[in-house]
Amino acid sequence: MLVDRARGDDLKLTGEGGLLQQLTKRILESALEGEITDHVGFDKHDKAANKRENTRNGHRSKTVITGVGPVEIRVPRDVAGSFEPQIVRKRQRRLTGVDELVLPLSAKGLTHGEIAAHLSEVHGTEVSKQTISTITDKVMDGMAEWQNRGVQDVLMLVCDGLKGLPDAVETVWPKTVVQTCVVHLLRNSFKYSARQDYEKIARALKPVYTAATEDAATERFLEFSETWGGKCPALVRLWENAWSECVPFLAFDVEIRKVICTTNAIESVNARIRKAVRARGHFPNETAALKCVYMALMSLDPTGAGRRRRTMRWKAPLNAFQTAFEGRPDPAIH
């Protein structure tokens, strides 16, 4: 038994030649022997072998990267060359456990060298930078599909007041409604007021952006201007300049308002992307940069559970969008 040998020979548990590597080797080779037996139809050393058209034909050596490090195994062969092992497939050099370790680390922005060092130090697994590159390249097909989806139409675009953006959007998508992020507008408002007035101003502005209609919002804003225009004229001008992009969402159903009044959800995604990009530091080419961004996005919801929850929450807004923009949202796509 390996355990008895480990105790007697003081065999280490992990690392090269360790107990876990030897145990993994035995399990894989036993499973492969079972597969070749099923394939040729008889057990090893069976006397009936000579009467069969296809028989065993020795073994070949192969090294696979596993969660416990590189393991050299003997893969059985058959005379006909038709044996297709499933436990360790032809040309497969890694077992899935390694992929599951590498991809999340890469999504966090770690370089290939840092991932290799982490796997060695924490898991006792020696994986080359080239192998890590090959693993991360698995996302390329998904990334290509993601890039080719494109955008056919934009119903509403919520932005944070970036100058020139509304004009640029109108050039590309003339039917798009441009909406300023109300949360950003509120935050910017506090730049033009004293700290002791923050709470009062927030309360005074709430009836403006929660009004039932644009006309009602205009009345509430005039009241606000009369109260605070003398003390905070720059704040009032800020809202006046942003008014045309601030009020469009007031014309829509409350379900749409909930979705578009803020860009916080988008900012959260952007923050994850920036974190991954900063951690990486630099990229040898554009493809490497895109791969980093794509993996950061995919790591936000690796199991798809979050997508299912968000889909359920979007039922009411989607119905509202279908009503407000009749004929534009495609139910089959959205």
C-alpha positions as CSV (number, residue, x, y, z in Angstrom):
1,M,0.0,0.0,0.0
2,L,1.2,3.5,-0.8
3,V,0.2,4.7,2.7
4,D,2.3,2.0,4.4
5,R,5.2,2.8,2.1
6,A,4.9,6.5,2.9
7,R,5.1,5.8,6.6
8,G,8.0,3.4,6.3
9,D,10.0,5.5,3.8
10,D,9.1,8.9,5.2
11,L,7.5,9.7,1.8
12,K,6.3,13.3,1.5
13,L,2.6,13.9,0.7
14,T,3.0,16.6,-1.9
15,G,5.6,17.7,-4.5
16,E,7.6,15.7,-7.0
17,G,7.4,12.0,-6.3
18,G,5.0,12.6,-3.4
19,L,2.2,10.3,-2.2
20,L,-0.5,12.3,-4.0
21,Q,1.3,12.2,-7.3
22,Q,1.8,8.4,-7.1
23,L,-1.8,7.9,-6.0
24,T,-3.0,10.1,-9.0
25,K,-0.8,8.0,-11.3
26,R,-2.3,4.8,-10.1
27,I,-5.9,6.0,-10.4
28,L,-5.4,7.3,-13.9
29,E,-3.6,4.2,-15.2
30,S,-6.2,1.9,-13.6
31,A,-9.0,3.9,-15.3
32,L,-7.2,3.8,-18.6
33,E,-6.7,0.0,-18.3
34,G,-10.4,-0.3,-17.7
35,E,-11.1,1.7,-20.8
36,I,-8.8,-0.4,-23.1
37,T,-10.5,-3.5,-21.7
38,D,-13.9,-2.3,-22.7
39,H,-12.6,-1.2,-26.1
40,V,-10.9,-4.5,-27.1
41,G,-13.5,-6.7,-25.3
42,F,-11.2,-8.8,-23.0
43,D,-9.1,-8.5,-19.9
44,K,-5.3,-8.2,-20.0
45,H,-3.6,-11.6,-20.4
46,D,-6.8,-13.2,-21.5
47,K,-6.1,-16.4,-23.6
48,A,-8.8,-15.4,-26.0
49,A,-6.8,-12.4,-27.1
50,N,-5.1,-14.3,-29.9
51,K,-8.5,-14.9,-31.5
52,R,-9.4,-11.2,-31.7
53,E,-8.8,-8.9,-34.6
54,N,-7.9,-6.0,-32.3
55,T,-5.7,-6.5,-29.2
56,R,-3.6,-4.5,-26.8
57,N,-0.3,-3.1,-28.2
58,G,1.7,-2.0,-25.3
59,H,1.9,1.4,-23.7
60,R,3.3,4.9,-24.4
61,S,4.5,7.4,-21.8
62,K,2.7,10.7,-21.3
63,T,3.1,13.5,-18.8
64,V,-0.1,15.3,-17.7
65,I,-0.4,18.4,-15.5
66,T,-2.7,17.7,-12.6
67,G,-3.7,19.5,-9.4
68,V,-0.8,17.8,-7.6
69,G,1.8,18.6,-10.2
70,P,3.1,16.8,-13.4
71,V,2.3,13.1,-13.4
72,E,3.9,10.6,-15.9
73,I,1.4,7.9,-16.9
74,R,1.5,4.9,-19.2
75,V,-1.3,5.0,-21.7
76,P,-2.4,1.7,-23.3
77,R,-2.5,1.3,-27.1
78,D,-4.3,-1.1,-29.4
79,V,-3.2,-2.7,-32.6
80,A,-5.9,-1.1,-34.8
81,G,-5.1,2.4,-33.4
82,S,-8.8,3.0,-32.7
83,F,-8.6,3.4,-29.0
84,E,-9.8,6.8,-27.9
85,P,-9.3,7.2,-24.1
86,Q,-11.8,9.5,-22.3
87,I,-10.2,9.8,-18.9
88,V,-7.1,11.4,-20.4
89,R,-7.8,12.1,-24.1
90,K,-5.4,12.1,-26.9
91,R,-3.2,15.2,-27.0
92,Q,-4.7,16.3,-23.6
93,R,-1.9,17.5,-21.4
94,R,-3.8,18.9,-18.5
95,L,-6.6,17.7,-16.3
96,T,-9.4,20.1,-15.7
97,G,-8.4,20.9,-12.1
98,V,-5.5,22.9,-13.3
99,D,-7.7,24.9,-15.6
100,E,-10.0,25.7,-12.8
101,L,-7.1,27.1,-10.8
102,V,-5.5,29.1,-13.6
103,L,-8.5,30.9,-15.2
104,P,-9.8,32.6,-12.0
105,L,-6.3,33.8,-11.2
106,S,-5.9,35.2,-14.7
107,A,-9.2,36.9,-14.5
108,K,-8.0,38.8,-11.4
109,G,-5.2,40.2,-13.5
110,L,-2.2,38.0,-12.4
111,T,0.5,37.6,-15.0
112,H,1.5,34.1,-16.2
113,G,4.6,34.2,-14.1
114,E,2.7,35.2,-11.0
115,I,0.1,32.4,-11.6
116,A,3.0,29.8,-12.0
117,A,4.6,31.0,-8.7
118,H,1.2,30.9,-6.9
119,L,0.5,27.3,-8.0
120,S,4.0,26.3,-7.0
121,E,3.9,27.9,-3.6
122,V,0.3,27.2,-2.6
123,H,-0.6,24.0,-4.4
124,G,2.8,22.4,-5.0
125,T,2.0,22.3,-8.7
126,E,4.7,23.1,-11.3
127,V,3.0,24.6,-14.4
128,S,5.0,26.4,-17.0
129,K,4.1,29.9,-18.3
130,Q,3.5,28.5,-21.7
131,T,1.0,26.0,-20.3
132,I,-0.8,28.8,-18.5
133,S,-0.9,30.8,-21.8
134,T,-2.4,27.7,-23.5
135,I,-5.0,27.4,-20.8
136,T,-6.1,31.0,-20.9
137,D,-6.2,30.9,-24.7
138,K,-9.2,28.6,-24.3
139,V,-11.4,31.7,-23.8
140,M,-10.5,33.0,-27.3
141,D,-13.5,31.3,-29.0
142,G,-15.9,32.8,-26.4
143,M,-14.2,36.1,-26.7
144,A,-14.6,36.2,-30.5
145,E,-18.3,35.4,-30.2
146,W,-18.6,38.1,-27.6
147,Q,-17.0,40.7,-29.8
148,N,-19.0,39.7,-32.9
149,R,-22.4,40.1,-31.2
150,G,-22.4,43.8,-31.9
151,V,-25.1,46.4,-31.0
152,Q,-28.1,46.7,-33.3
153,D,-29.9,49.4,-31.4
154,V,-29.7,51.4,-28.1
155,L,-33.0,52.4,-26.6
156,M,-31.6,54.5,-23.8
157,L,-28.0,55.5,-22.9
158,V,-27.3,56.5,-19.3
159,C,-24.1,58.6,-18.9
160,D,-22.3,60.6,-16.3
161,G,-22.3,64.0,-18.1
162,L,-19.3,63.4,-20.3
163,K,-19.1,66.4,-22.7
164,G,-19.8,65.6,-26.3
165,L,-21.2,62.1,-25.6
166,P,-24.9,63.0,-26.3
167,D,-23.9,64.4,-29.8
168,A,-21.8,61.4,-30.6
169,V,-24.6,59.0,-29.6
170,E,-27.1,60.9,-31.7
171,T,-24.8,60.6,-34.7
172,V,-24.7,56.8,-34.5
173,W,-28.1,56.1,-33.0
174,P,-30.4,59.0,-33.7
175,K,-33.4,57.4,-31.9
176,T,-31.5,56.8,-28.7
177,V,-32.7,58.6,-25.6
178,V,-29.7,60.1,-23.6
179,Q,-30.2,60.2,-19.9
180,T,-27.8,61.7,-17.3
181,C,-27.1,59.6,-14.3
182,V,-29.1,61.3,-11.5
183,V,-26.8,59.9,-8.8
184,H,-23.8,61.5,-10.5
185,L,-25.6,64.7,-10.8
186,L,-26.4,64.7,-7.1
187,R,-22.8,63.9,-6.2
188,N,-21.6,66.8,-8.3
189,S,-24.1,69.1,-6.7
190,F,-22.4,68.8,-3.4
191,K,-19.2,70.2,-4.8
192,Y,-21.0,73.6,-4.9
193,S,-22.4,73.6,-1.4
194,A,-21.1,73.6,2.2
195,R,-20.9,70.3,4.0
196,Q,-23.5,71.3,6.6
197,D,-26.0,71.8,3.7
198,Y,-25.6,68.4,2.1
199,E,-28.6,66.8,3.8
200,K,-30.8,69.8,3.2
201,I,-29.9,70.0,-0.5
202,A,-30.4,66.3,-1.0
203,R,-33.9,66.5,0.6
204,A,-34.8,69.6,-1.5
205,L,-33.7,68.0,-4.8
206,K,-35.5,64.6,-4.3
207,P,-38.9,66.0,-5.3
208,V,-37.3,67.2,-8.5
209,Y,-36.0,63.8,-9.8
210,T,-38.9,61.8,-8.3
211,A,-41.6,63.9,-9.8
212,A,-44.4,62.2,-11.7
213,T,-43.9,64.2,-14.9
214,E,-41.4,66.6,-16.4
215,D,-43.7,69.6,-15.8
216,A,-44.0,68.7,-12.1
217,A,-40.2,68.3,-12.0
218,T,-39.8,71.8,-13.5
219,E,-42.1,73.3,-10.8
220,R,-40.1,71.6,-8.1
221,F,-36.8,72.8,-9.6
222,L,-38.1,76.4,-9.7
223,E,-38.9,76.1,-6.0
224,F,-35.5,74.7,-5.3
225,S,-33.9,77.6,-7.3
226,E,-35.7,80.2,-5.3
227,T,-34.6,78.7,-2.1
228,W,-30.9,77.9,-2.9
229,G,-30.1,80.1,-5.9
230,G,-28.8,82.9,-3.8
231,K,-26.5,80.7,-1.7
232,C,-25.5,78.1,-4.3
233,P,-25.8,79.7,-7.8
234,A,-23.3,77.3,-9.4
235,L,-25.3,74.4,-8.2
236,V,-28.5,75.7,-9.8
237,R,-26.6,76.3,-13.1
238,L,-25.3,72.8,-12.9
239,W,-28.8,71.4,-13.0
240,E,-30.0,73.9,-15.6
241,N,-27.2,72.9,-18.0
242,A,-27.9,69.2,-17.5
243,W,-31.7,69.6,-17.5
244,S,-32.3,68.3,-21.1
245,E,-30.5,65.1,-20.4
246,C,-31.7,64.8,-16.8
247,V,-35.5,64.7,-17.3
248,P,-36.1,62.2,-20.2
249,F,-36.6,59.2,-17.8
250,L,-39.5,61.0,-16.2
251,A,-41.6,60.3,-19.3
252,F,-41.3,56.5,-18.7
253,D,-42.8,53.9,-16.5
254,V,-41.5,53.6,-12.9
255,E,-39.9,50.2,-13.8
256,I,-37.7,51.9,-16.4
257,R,-36.9,54.7,-14.0
258,K,-35.5,52.2,-11.6
259,V,-33.2,50.7,-14.2
260,I,-31.8,53.9,-15.8
261,C,-31.7,56.6,-13.1
262,T,-28.1,55.5,-12.1
263,T,-25.0,53.9,-13.7
264,N,-23.8,52.3,-10.5
265,A,-24.2,48.8,-11.9
266,I,-22.1,49.7,-14.9
267,E,-19.5,51.4,-12.7
268,S,-19.2,48.2,-10.7
269,V,-18.4,46.2,-13.8
270,N,-15.9,48.9,-14.9
271,A,-14.2,48.9,-11.5
272,R,-13.6,45.1,-11.9
273,I,-12.1,45.6,-15.3
274,R,-9.8,48.5,-14.1
275,K,-8.7,46.3,-11.2
276,A,-7.7,43.5,-13.5
277,V,-6.0,45.8,-16.0
278,R,-4.0,47.6,-13.3
279,A,-2.9,44.3,-11.8
280,R,-1.5,43.2,-15.2
281,G,0.2,46.5,-15.8
282,H,1.0,46.2,-19.5
283,F,0.1,44.0,-22.4
284,P,2.2,42.7,-25.3
285,N,-0.7,43.3,-27.8
286,E,-4.3,44.3,-28.2
287,T,-5.5,40.7,-28.1
288,A,-3.9,40.2,-24.7
289,A,-5.7,43.3,-23.4
290,L,-9.0,42.1,-24.7
291,K,-8.5,38.7,-23.2
292,C,-7.9,40.3,-19.8
293,V,-11.1,42.4,-20.1
294,Y,-13.2,39.4,-21.3
295,M,-12.0,37.1,-18.5
296,A,-12.6,39.8,-15.9
297,L,-16.2,40.2,-17.2
298,M,-16.8,36.4,-17.2
299,S,-15.5,36.0,-13.7
300,L,-18.3,38.3,-12.4
301,D,-20.7,35.5,-12.7
302,P,-18.9,32.2,-13.4
303,T,-21.8,29.9,-12.6
304,G,-24.5,31.9,-14.3
305,A,-26.6,32.0,-11.1
306,G,-26.4,35.8,-11.0
307,R,-27.6,36.0,-14.6
308,R,-30.6,33.9,-13.8
309,R,-31.5,36.2,-10.8
310,R,-31.1,39.3,-12.9
311,T,-33.2,37.9,-15.7
312,M,-36.1,37.5,-13.3
313,R,-35.7,41.0,-12.0
314,W,-35.7,42.3,-15.6
315,K,-39.2,40.9,-16.4
316,A,-41.1,44.1,-15.4
317,P,-38.6,46.6,-17.0
318,L,-38.5,44.5,-20.2
319,N,-42.3,44.7,-20.4
320,A,-42.1,48.5,-19.8
321,F,-39.5,48.9,-22.6
322,Q,-41.6,46.9,-25.0
323,T,-44.5,49.3,-24.4
324,A,-42.5,52.5,-24.5
325,F,-40.4,51.5,-27.5
326,E,-42.9,49.5,-29.4
327,G,-41.3,47.6,-32.3
328,R,-37.7,48.2,-31.4
329,P,-36.9,45.6,-28.6
330,D,-36.7,42.2,-30.2
331,P,-38.1,39.6,-27.6
332,A,-36.2,36.8,-29.3
333,I,-32.9,38.6,-28.6
334,H,-33.6,40.5,-25.3
